[in-house]
Amino acid sequence: LPTRCSVFIACSIDGYIARKDGTIDWLTAPGAAENEDYGYHEFMRSVDAVVIGRGSYQFVQSLGSWPYGERRVFVLSSKYPRQGQPLPHSATGISSSPPELSDLMKELGLVRAYIDGGRTIQSFLECGLIDDLTITRVPILLGSGIPLFGEMKDELPLRHVETRSFPNGLVQSRYERTSRT
Ligand SMILES: NC(=O)c1ccc[n+]([C@@H]2O[C@H](COP(=O)([O-])OP(=O)(O)OC[C@H]3O[C@@H](n4cnc5c(N)ncnc54)[C@H](OP(=O)(O)O)[C@@H]3O)[C@@H](O)[C@H]2O)c1
Protein backbone atom coordinates (compact mmCIF):
# COMPACT_ATOMS: atom_id res chain seq x y z
CA LEU A 1 0.00 0.00 0.00
CA PRO A 2 1.22 3.56 -0.65
CA THR A 3 2.07 5.60 2.43
CA ARG A 4 -1.00 7.62 3.34
CA CYS A 5 -0.10 11.33 3.27
CA SER A 6 -1.92 13.58 5.72
CA VAL A 7 -2.00 17.29 6.47
CA PHE A 8 -2.75 18.56 9.98
CA ILE A 9 -2.37 22.31 10.15
CA ALA A 10 -3.75 25.51 11.61
CA CYS A 11 -4.23 28.65 9.55
CA SER A 12 -5.81 32.07 9.69
CA ILE A 13 -9.27 32.63 8.18
CA ASP A 14 -7.50 34.03 5.13
CA GLY A 15 -5.36 30.93 4.79
CA TYR A 16 -1.95 31.85 6.17
CA ILE A 17 0.12 29.43 8.27
CA ALA A 18 2.54 32.07 9.58
CA ARG A 19 3.23 35.77 9.29
CA LYS A 20 5.75 36.73 6.63
CA ASP A 21 8.46 36.68 9.30
CA GLY A 22 7.47 33.13 10.26
CA THR A 23 5.86 33.99 13.60
CA ILE A 24 2.88 31.95 14.74
CA ASP A 25 2.04 33.38 18.18
CA TRP A 26 -1.47 34.22 16.83
CA LEU A 27 -2.13 30.45 16.69
CA THR A 28 -2.64 30.33 20.43
CA ALA A 29 -5.95 32.14 20.50
CA PRO A 30 -6.90 33.62 23.85
CA GLY A 31 -9.28 31.51 25.89
CA ALA A 32 -7.79 28.13 24.92
CA ALA A 33 -8.38 25.45 27.53
CA GLU A 34 -5.05 24.36 28.97
CA ASN A 35 -5.52 20.65 28.32
CA GLU A 36 -6.96 21.08 24.80
CA ASP A 37 -4.64 19.97 22.00
CA TYR A 38 -7.20 19.99 19.14
CA GLY A 39 -6.52 16.34 18.37
CA TYR A 40 -2.82 16.89 17.71
CA HIS A 41 -1.48 14.06 19.87
CA GLU A 42 -4.05 11.59 18.60
CA PHE A 43 -3.05 12.53 15.05
CA MET A 44 0.67 12.27 15.89
CA ARG A 45 0.13 8.79 17.35
CA SER A 46 -1.29 7.72 13.98
CA VAL A 47 1.76 8.72 11.92
CA ASP A 48 5.08 6.91 11.61
CA ALA A 49 6.70 9.44 9.27
CA VAL A 50 6.99 13.21 8.97
CA VAL A 51 7.87 15.22 5.86
CA ILE A 52 8.75 18.88 6.35
CA GLY A 53 10.38 21.57 4.23
CA ARG A 54 13.49 23.50 5.16
CA GLY A 55 11.32 26.42 6.36
CA SER A 56 9.46 24.33 8.92
CA TYR A 57 12.66 22.50 9.90
CA GLN A 58 14.31 25.81 10.76
CA PHE A 59 11.28 26.71 12.85
CA VAL A 60 11.33 23.34 14.65
CA GLN A 61 15.04 23.74 15.39
CA SER A 62 14.33 27.10 16.99
CA LEU A 63 11.94 25.39 19.46
CA GLY A 64 14.85 23.73 21.23
CA SER A 65 13.01 20.41 21.58
CA TRP A 66 12.36 17.79 18.91
CA PRO A 67 8.60 17.22 18.55
CA TYR A 68 8.67 14.07 16.38
CA GLY A 69 10.00 11.44 18.79
CA GLU A 70 11.30 8.32 17.05
CA ARG A 71 9.36 8.82 13.84
CA ARG A 72 11.11 8.78 10.48
CA VAL A 73 11.54 12.46 9.53
CA PHE A 74 12.39 13.67 6.02
CA VAL A 75 13.49 17.28 5.56
CA LEU A 76 13.12 18.53 2.00
CA SER A 77 15.62 21.03 0.59
CA SER A 78 17.44 21.44 -2.69
CA LYS A 79 20.64 21.80 -0.62
CA TYR A 80 20.54 18.12 0.41
CA PRO A 81 21.67 15.25 -1.82
CA ARG A 82 19.12 13.17 -3.74
CA GLN A 83 20.13 10.01 -1.89
CA GLY A 84 19.64 11.73 1.48
CA GLN A 85 21.94 12.89 4.26
CA PRO A 86 21.72 12.11 7.98
CA LEU A 87 20.60 14.98 10.22
CA PRO A 88 20.32 15.15 14.03
CA HIS A 89 17.52 13.10 15.67
CA SER A 90 17.88 10.43 12.96
CA ALA A 91 16.17 12.74 10.47
CA THR A 92 17.09 12.57 6.79
CA GLY A 93 17.77 15.66 4.70
CA ILE A 94 16.77 14.89 1.14
CA SER A 95 16.27 16.60 -2.20
CA SER A 96 13.42 14.72 -3.72
CA SER A 97 10.21 15.22 -5.64
CA PRO A 98 7.01 14.26 -3.79
CA PRO A 99 6.50 11.14 -5.99
CA GLU A 100 10.08 9.97 -5.35
CA LEU A 101 9.68 10.46 -1.61
CA SER A 102 6.29 8.78 -1.67
CA ASP A 103 7.88 5.74 -3.37
CA LEU A 104 10.71 5.70 -0.83
CA MET A 105 8.30 5.84 2.11
CA LYS A 106 6.32 2.98 0.61
CA GLU A 107 9.51 0.92 0.19
CA LEU A 108 10.34 1.58 3.84
CA GLY A 109 6.91 0.25 4.82
CA LEU A 110 5.78 3.55 6.35
CA VAL A 111 2.03 3.62 6.85
CA ARG A 112 1.08 7.25 7.33
CA ALA A 113 3.10 10.44 6.83
CA TYR A 114 2.48 13.87 8.32
CA ILE A 115 3.16 16.37 5.53
CA ASP A 116 3.94 19.81 6.97
CA GLY A 117 5.11 23.26 5.83
CA GLY A 118 3.37 25.48 3.30
CA ARG A 119 5.52 24.84 0.24
CA THR A 120 5.81 21.14 1.04
CA ILE A 121 2.05 20.70 1.39
CA GLN A 122 1.52 22.61 -1.87
CA SER A 123 3.99 20.45 -3.76
CA PHE A 124 2.39 17.22 -2.49
CA LEU A 125 -1.06 18.57 -3.41
CA GLU A 126 0.18 19.53 -6.86
CA CYS A 127 1.32 15.92 -7.36
CA GLY A 128 -2.00 14.50 -6.18
CA LEU A 129 -0.38 12.86 -3.17
CA ILE A 130 -2.39 14.21 -0.23
CA ASP A 131 -4.99 11.73 1.07
CA ASP A 132 -6.55 13.75 3.87
CA LEU A 133 -6.40 17.23 5.41
CA THR A 134 -7.31 18.43 8.89
CA ILE A 135 -7.43 22.22 8.82
CA THR A 136 -7.99 24.27 11.95
CA ARG A 137 -9.09 27.84 11.30
CA VAL A 138 -8.01 30.41 13.85
CA PRO A 139 -10.36 33.42 14.06
CA ILE A 140 -8.00 36.06 12.74
CA LEU A 141 -7.40 37.71 9.37
CA LEU A 142 -3.66 38.20 8.98
CA GLY A 143 -3.85 40.06 5.68
CA SER A 144 -0.49 38.71 4.58
CA GLY A 145 1.84 35.86 5.43
CA ILE A 146 3.03 32.42 4.34
CA PRO A 147 0.09 30.81 2.50
CA LEU A 148 -1.23 27.31 3.12
CA PHE A 149 -2.44 26.85 -0.44
CA GLY A 150 -1.17 27.97 -3.82
CA GLU A 151 -2.10 27.53 -7.44
CA MET A 152 -2.72 24.00 -8.70
CA LYS A 153 -2.99 22.72 -12.25
CA ASP A 154 -5.85 20.39 -11.40
CA GLU A 155 -8.87 20.77 -9.17
CA LEU A 156 -9.11 18.40 -6.23
CA PRO A 157 -12.62 17.51 -5.06
CA LEU A 158 -12.72 16.54 -1.38
CA ARG A 159 -15.18 14.77 0.87
CA HIS A 160 -16.02 16.58 4.10
CA VAL A 161 -15.66 14.15 7.00
CA GLU A 162 -16.18 16.22 10.14
CA THR A 163 -16.17 19.73 11.52
CA ARG A 164 -15.91 20.60 15.17
CA SER A 165 -15.64 23.96 16.83
CA PHE A 166 -13.95 24.89 20.08
CA PRO A 167 -15.11 27.41 22.69
CA ASN A 168 -12.28 29.81 21.82
CA GLY A 169 -13.44 30.04 18.20
CA LEU A 170 -11.14 27.54 16.50
CA VAL A 171 -12.98 25.55 13.81
CA GLN A 172 -11.47 22.26 12.71
CA SER A 173 -12.54 20.47 9.53
CA ARG A 174 -11.37 17.16 8.17
CA TYR A 175 -11.45 16.35 4.46
CA GLU A 176 -10.51 13.24 2.50
CA ARG A 177 -9.76 12.93 -1.16
CA THR A 178 -12.48 11.10 -3.01
CA SER A 179 -10.03 8.84 -4.90
CA ARG A 180 -6.37 8.58 -5.90
CA THR A 181 -5.77 9.85 -9.42
N1 LIG B 1 0.39 27.14 11.11
C1 LIG B 1 0.97 25.97 11.26
O1 LIG B 1 0.35 25.03 11.81
C2 LIG B 1 2.34 25.74 10.69
C3 LIG B 1 2.77 24.44 10.42
C4 LIG B 1 4.03 24.25 9.85
C5 LIG B 1 4.83 25.34 9.55
N2 LIG B 1 4.40 26.58 9.84
C6 LIG B 1 5.24 27.73 9.51
O2 LIG B 1 5.38 27.79 8.10
C7 LIG B 1 6.67 28.27 7.76
C8 LIG B 1 7.31 27.32 6.75
O3 LIG B 1 6.52 27.25 5.58
P1 LIG B 1 7.15 27.31 4.14
O4 LIG B 1 6.11 27.72 3.20
O5 LIG B 1 8.45 28.02 4.21
O6 LIG B 1 7.41 25.81 3.78
P2 LIG B 1 8.28 24.55 4.04
O7 LIG B 1 7.64 23.56 3.15
O8 LIG B 1 8.42 24.22 5.47
O9 LIG B 1 9.76 24.89 3.49
C9 LIG B 1 9.95 25.29 2.14
C10 LIG B 1 11.30 24.79 1.65
O10 LIG B 1 11.30 23.37 1.55
C11 LIG B 1 12.22 22.99 0.54
N3 LIG B 1 11.76 22.01 -0.41
C12 LIG B 1 12.52 21.05 -0.96
N4 LIG B 1 11.86 20.24 -1.74
C13 LIG B 1 10.63 20.69 -1.74
C14 LIG B 1 9.48 20.26 -2.37
N5 LIG B 1 9.44 19.16 -3.17
N6 LIG B 1 8.39 20.96 -2.15
C15 LIG B 1 8.41 22.03 -1.39
N7 LIG B 1 9.47 22.48 -0.75
C16 LIG B 1 10.57 21.80 -0.91
C17 LIG B 1 12.66 24.22 -0.17
O11 LIG B 1 13.92 24.45 0.41
P3 LIG B 1 15.18 25.01 -0.42
O12 LIG B 1 14.82 26.42 -0.71
O13 LIG B 1 16.32 24.84 0.52
O14 LIG B 1 15.28 24.16 -1.66
C18 LIG B 1 11.65 25.25 0.25
O15 LIG B 1 12.21 26.55 0.28
C19 LIG B 1 7.45 28.36 9.05
O16 LIG B 1 7.49 29.73 9.43
C20 LIG B 1 6.63 27.60 10.06
O17 LIG B 1 6.69 28.17 11.33
C21 LIG B 1 3.17 26.81 10.40
PDBQT file of the ligand as one rigid body, heavy atoms in Angstrom, charges set to zero:
ROOT
HETATM    1  N1  LIG A 201       0.394  27.144  11.106  1.00  0.00    +0.000 N 
HETATM    2  C1  LIG A 201       0.966  25.970  11.255  1.00  0.00    +0.000 C 
HETATM    3  O1  LIG A 201       0.350  25.033  11.808  1.00  0.00    +0.000 OA
HETATM    4  C2  LIG A 201       2.338  25.742  10.689  1.00  0.00    +0.000 A 
HETATM    5  C3  LIG A 201       2.774  24.436  10.423  1.00  0.00    +0.000 A 
HETATM    6  C4  LIG A 201       4.030  24.253   9.847  1.00  0.00    +0.000 A 
HETATM    7  C5  LIG A 201       4.834  25.335   9.554  1.00  0.00    +0.000 A 
HETATM    8  N2  LIG A 201       4.401  26.579   9.840  1.00  0.00    +0.000 N 
HETATM    9  C6  LIG A 201       5.245  27.735   9.507  1.00  0.00    +0.000 C 
HETATM   10  O2  LIG A 201       5.383  27.794   8.104  1.00  0.00    +0.000 OA
HETATM   11  C7  LIG A 201       6.672  28.268   7.762  1.00  0.00    +0.000 C 
HETATM   12  C8  LIG A 201       7.308  27.323   6.753  1.00  0.00    +0.000 C 
HETATM   13  O3  LIG A 201       6.516  27.255   5.585  1.00  0.00    +0.000 OA
HETATM   14  P1  LIG A 201       7.155  27.315   4.139  1.00  0.00    +0.000 P 
HETATM   15  O4  LIG A 201       6.110  27.723   3.199  1.00  0.00    +0.000 OA
HETATM   16  O5  LIG A 201       8.454  28.024   4.214  1.00  0.00    +0.000 OA
HETATM   17  O6  LIG A 201       7.407  25.810   3.785  1.00  0.00    +0.000 OA
HETATM   18  P2  LIG A 201       8.275  24.547   4.037  1.00  0.00    +0.000 P 
HETATM   19  O7  LIG A 201       7.641  23.560   3.146  1.00  0.00    +0.000 OA
HETATM   20  O8  LIG A 201       8.420  24.224   5.468  1.00  0.00    +0.000 OA
HETATM   21  O9  LIG A 201       9.758  24.894   3.489  1.00  0.00    +0.000 OA
HETATM   22  C9  LIG A 201       9.949  25.292   2.145  1.00  0.00    +0.000 C 
HETATM   23  C10 LIG A 201      11.300  24.788   1.646  1.00  0.00    +0.000 C 
HETATM   24  O10 LIG A 201      11.296  23.373   1.546  1.00  0.00    +0.000 OA
HETATM   25  C11 LIG A 201      12.220  22.989   0.538  1.00  0.00    +0.000 C 
HETATM   26  N3  LIG A 201      11.756  22.008  -0.414  1.00  0.00    +0.000 N 
HETATM   27  C12 LIG A 201      12.523  21.050  -0.956  1.00  0.00    +0.000 A 
HETATM   28  N4  LIG A 201      11.863  20.244  -1.742  1.00  0.00    +0.000 NA
HETATM   29  C13 LIG A 201      10.627  20.693  -1.741  1.00  0.00    +0.000 A 
HETATM   30  C14 LIG A 201       9.484  20.256  -2.369  1.00  0.00    +0.000 A 
HETATM   31  N5  LIG A 201       9.438  19.164  -3.170  1.00  0.00    +0.000 N 
HETATM   32  N6  LIG A 201       8.386  20.962  -2.153  1.00  0.00    +0.000 NA
HETATM   33  C15 LIG A 201       8.409  22.031  -1.389  1.00  0.00    +0.000 A 
HETATM   34  N7  LIG A 201       9.474  22.484  -0.745  1.00  0.00    +0.000 NA
HETATM   35  C16 LIG A 201      10.575  21.805  -0.907  1.00  0.00    +0.000 A 
HETATM   36  C17 LIG A 201      12.658  24.224  -0.170  1.00  0.00    +0.000 C 
HETATM   37  O11 LIG A 201      13.924  24.447   0.414  1.00  0.00    +0.000 OA
HETATM   38  P3  LIG A 201      15.180  25.008  -0.418  1.00  0.00    +0.000 P 
HETATM   39  O12 LIG A 201      14.817  26.424  -0.705  1.00  0.00    +0.000 OA
HETATM   40  O13 LIG A 201      16.321  24.838   0.518  1.00  0.00    +0.000 OA
HETATM   41  O14 LIG A 201      15.283  24.162  -1.655  1.00  0.00    +0.000 OA
HETATM   42  C18 LIG A 201      11.649  25.255   0.251  1.00  0.00    +0.000 C 
HETATM   43  O15 LIG A 201      12.212  26.548   0.278  1.00  0.00    +0.000 OA
HETATM   44  C19 LIG A 201       7.451  28.361   9.053  1.00  0.00    +0.000 C 
HETATM   45  O16 LIG A 201       7.492  29.732   9.431  1.00  0.00    +0.000 OA
HETATM   46  C20 LIG A 201       6.626  27.600  10.059  1.00  0.00    +0.000 C 
HETATM   47  O17 LIG A 201       6.689  28.169  11.332  1.00  0.00    +0.000 OA
HETATM   48  C21 LIG A 201       3.169  26.810  10.401  1.00  0.00    +0.000 A 
ENDROOT
TORSDOF 0
